[in-house]
Amino acid sequence: MKHFDFDTLAVHAGRDDFRELGVHAPPLDLSTTYPIPDLAEGTADIDAMLRGERPSANNVYARLANPTVDRFEKAFAELECADDAVSFGSGMAAVSAALLAATLCGKRHVIAVRPLYGGTDHLLASGLLGLDVTFTAAGTVSDHVRADTALVVIETPANPTIALVDIADVVRQAGEVPVLVDSTFATPILQQPLLHGAAMSLHSATKFIGGHGDVMAGVIACTDEWARHLRLVRILTGGVLHPMAAYLLHRGLQTLPIRVRAAQASAMVLAQELLQHPSVSRVFFPGLAGGDPHQLLGRQMRGPGTMIAFEMADGFDAAASVMRNVTLMTPAVSLGSADTLIQHPAGLTHRVVDQAGLDEGGVTAGMLRVSVGLEDVTALWKDLEAAIEISARVELVSR
Ligand SMILES: Cc1ncc(COP(=O)(O)O)c(C=O)c1O
């Protein structure tokens, strides 16, 4: 894989004009409306924004354009090696905007590879957007491509099984059909889907990009053409990112490479420890032997990432007991925070997926998912091991 100086780019992207502005932190513009002294100019900017372009003189109104949001998007696009990026008020707002943008052409069929984040799966299965959705496995995408297929949706690493999907292979199978990659688990530090032929790289920026569990956001890196479609959808549906959130995300970018590398190093240690524990029946982590069947590490991913899933040998009750008994890890959904989060996908994040969908995606009742944070790895393992031991004792007593 091409070497990329993320550390420098992450610190400086979107900050080129700071000396000229005489600032050291990005200006935060909270305006909801903007003065338009020249009506002709204002009208021309509205026309440009309705074509999905950025305005040249007047932002006009905050649902149409905002300089703080714009600055974050440009910085994020650089990290993704993309022409542009468009941000939204949440990851799900980004997912719905991508589906709407892809179907602007009138095509209504979407192919989706399971597993996907529960909310995305639910949106696709719900029929809310009037789409005809085919769920399939990554290897059989080409069997389902039709004349009216608007989009192929994949997630890699996938939520919650951390399965890696070969983006270039799905792109090849999709042919002319654009491929949307949810790259939330990877972040641009570990993977840049556009370099493998994807049309859009989507992130729940609520996770690693914000990095501290205090921002809701979504962002899609893409070509100029997709950015125009997405901006138009955003103007029409109003799922905008708040400038304060954009400010925090832009700040989060500066430490993203360091946070991802530190959490990844701990994830490797925790995955090895879990693998050796007799109460754990399976560990899902791309860095373990057999964890990367398509050899994507080094080709598509720069490392195995920071997310681990594992299965308790004694099933649901043991998994629930581990979640109840961790004291350092936070028993909570979401991921990408500074603290380590542990959650039960079938009962929480994927609760909205029906049993067939869970089976198809390989989500089991004994499975737990860990988002490894920045604590000392010895302390993390001590906490997890103690919680696993308690669950084993409870299981023995109840036998
Ligand atoms: C992989 C993935 N995509 C999308 C989303 C949705 O993002 P948000 O919660 O920011 O709407 C999530 C949320 O957990 C996720 O894990």
The ligand as a MOL file (V3000), in Angstrom:
LIG
                    3D

  0  0  0     0  0            999 V3000
M  V30 BEGIN CTAB
M  V30 COUNTS 16 16 0 0 0
M  V30 BEGIN ATOM
M  V30 1 C -20.8500 1.2940 10.9740 0
M  V30 2 C -21.8790 2.3200 11.3350 0
M  V30 3 N -22.4500 3.0480 10.3650 0
M  V30 4 C -23.3820 3.9830 10.6400 0
M  V30 5 C -23.7950 4.2210 11.9370 0
M  V30 6 C -24.8410 5.2640 12.2140 0
M  V30 7 O -24.2260 6.3930 12.7430 0
M  V30 8 P -24.9300 7.4410 13.7510 0
M  V30 9 O -25.1950 6.7100 15.0190 0
M  V30 10 O -23.9150 8.5240 13.8470 0
M  V30 11 O -26.1980 7.8820 13.1060 0
M  V30 12 C -23.2280 3.4900 12.9790 0
M  V30 13 C -23.6390 3.7290 14.3860 0
M  V30 14 O -23.2830 2.9810 15.2790 0
M  V30 15 C -22.2400 2.5100 12.6720 0
M  V30 16 O -21.6610 1.7630 13.6290 0
M  V30 END ATOM
M  V30 BEGIN BOND
M  V30 1 1 1 2
M  V30 2 1 2 3
M  V30 3 2 2 15
M  V30 4 2 3 4
M  V30 5 1 4 5
M  V30 6 1 5 6
M  V30 7 2 5 12
M  V30 8 1 6 7
M  V30 9 1 7 8
M  V30 10 2 8 9
M  V30 11 1 8 10
M  V30 12 1 8 11
M  V30 13 1 12 13
M  V30 14 1 12 15
M  V30 15 2 13 14
M  V30 16 1 15 16
M  V30 END BOND
M  V30 END CTAB
M  END
